[in-house]
């Protein structure tokens, strides 16, 4: 949908990006807040134009509660046709900022994420990835190729949303991609091996992201990109801190399998988490168990959901709900530092 720039007021810079900065904006007619991403382009640069068209094509066809909503775009042409023009991609505004900023805040206050919050983030991102990886009517799927904390956004009501599809690609579900793109810390081994890849590269990146929420550091590091690549391809990640459950540790391990064929799909992960985790959200029954038919439209393993079992994950999730109610602004377990942090927040 083509919108008009004059209908909005730019308020503040939210973050910069390789392909363009993102600003908080306000719609003049009703005062509602949105964001727009500003992408400068040269009308003679065909590759750049294709990238912009691809990003718009992707976001306008994604409609899911765990994906930042697209509302339209606007174009501003330079006077006289000279210089760079701008495309403004107008999206939903997420008041909670990014997961990257929240993690920095957790580190700053010497805290850790509660396990329940990690499960909530993981499950919602799996649902978002499942929507991207779901075969569309034309037989295509969407690869993110650059999933990382700065592309995960938070709302006031605890929703987690994927955003910024600048590196994403539409791919025939039967084929694989070859172009190497992404952030080195979160890139899958097959990309470093210069192999063809598919949607399983996003599962690896998700594993890195969740590992980082637990350990407050990436699973693989290096003094330079060459050493990082060797570690990603050849070394196993250290265990996450022992305070987290064996269920969470196991799921992270499956996402960080070196070979994409042995990594689970988003649907498989959703099935497994439904087995393990129950929440107090609206898709739970009166016993606190997830109503399967309201979450995933599939058959097979999900038909066995009636055989519910209590687990480390479900206990941690239930406990985290109590923590969330008490410390709703923090989403963390902070021990004796909780009161100190809350006083700082209120100051």
C-alpha positions, 0 to 999 in steps of 0.5 A: 500500500502506497502511503503519504509521507506528509501524513506522519511526523518523525519523532526520534531515531530508534536504531541504525542499520546497514540498509537504513535507519529506523525512526519512531513516527506519529500519524497526524490524524489520530496520534498513533505511533508507528516506525518507518525504515528509511532506505536511500536508493539510486534509481539506476541501481537495479540490484538495490531496487530488487532488494528493496522490492523483495523486502516490501514483497516479503513483509506485505505478505506476512500477517502473524501476531509474532511478526512486526506488522507492515502498513505500507510504504512511501517514496520521496524522489530527489528534486530534479531526479538527482541524488538518492531517493528514499523509500519509507517502509511503515511498520508497527511500533513495538514499545519494548524495544529490541531483545538486544537492548533488553539483554544489554540491560540485563547484563548491566544490572548483573542479572539473568533471564528467568527460564520462563521468559526464555521459553516464552521468547523461544516459543513465539519466535518458533511460531514466527519462523513457522509462518515464514517457513510455511509453504505459500500458495506459490510453493515458496518459503521465506528465509530470514538469513539474519536472525539475531537479537536486534531483529527481535522486538518486544511489546508491552503485553509480552508479545515477541515479534520478528522484524526487519527482513532486509536480508530475507529471501523468498525461496522455492521450497524445493530448492536451496540458496547459495548466497552467503549473508548474515551476521557472523556470530549467528551464521550456520556452519553450512554457510561457512562451508559455502554449501547450499542451505535452506530454512534450517539456517534460521533454526541455527540462528535461533539456537544461538539467540536462545543460547545467548539469552541463557549464557549472556554471550554467544555460543561461539566466538573468535579473535577474528572471523577465521577463528570464529568460522572454525569454532562454529564449524568444528567445536561444540558450544559449552553448556548453558548455566546449570540453573536452566533445565535439562529440557531447555539445554536439550532443545538448544543443543538440537538447534545447534546441530552442525548438520542441517538435516539433523536440526529440527524444523520450526514445526517440530520444535513447536510440537516438542515445546507444546509437550513440555510447556504450559502457560496461562495464556488464552490458548490454555484450558482450565487446567493450564494445558495448551489447547493444541488445535489453537496453536499449530494446524498439523497432524501427527505428533500433535495428536498425542498431546493428550498424553501431557506430562509435567516436566522441568520446562513446565514447572519453570514456566509456571514459576516464571509466570509468578515472577513475571507478575511480580517483576513485570518490567524486568523479565529476569531473575535477579536474586538480591539485586531485584529491589535495587534494580526496581528502585533505579527504574523508579528513580 
